[in-house]
């Protein structure tokens, strides 16, 4: 009986597991904007402000990230990867094994520049959503990966 009580107390009093947060190249969910900008400069990225809450960082035209901040804390990060449909399938398979079934979304549209088709798979982690999108435009496949905090960001307090 004492062994069962000790085990129950140990499990009950054990620290709660830390929620996994997204991190890409040192850019961590929740980090302050000034930290992210300093890290980007330290890693050799150029930093461009998009608006009050979004920045674009690049090392080259093909090596860029978009970072969005909610109340000055990293809330969203996105980047593109090479490899087209094969990369999309590989990343989707890895995330399926890691997170389980995704929410799937697909759309087609015809704009001024021609038809655009998109498939997006969103995988839910404890603290964030990881999405992989395949976008076909004019016969070219682009793959985008994004990480976002699932809570809404209040624009003004």
Buried (B, 14 or more C-beta within 10 A) or exposed (E): EEEEEEEEEEEEEEEEEEEEBBEBEEBBBBBEBEBBBEBBEEEEBEBEEEEEBBBBBBEEEEEBBBBBBBEEBBBBBBBBBEEBEEBBBBBBEEBEEEBEEBEEEEEEEEEEEEEBEBBBBBBBBEBBBBBBBBBBBEEEBBBBBBBBBEEEBEEEE
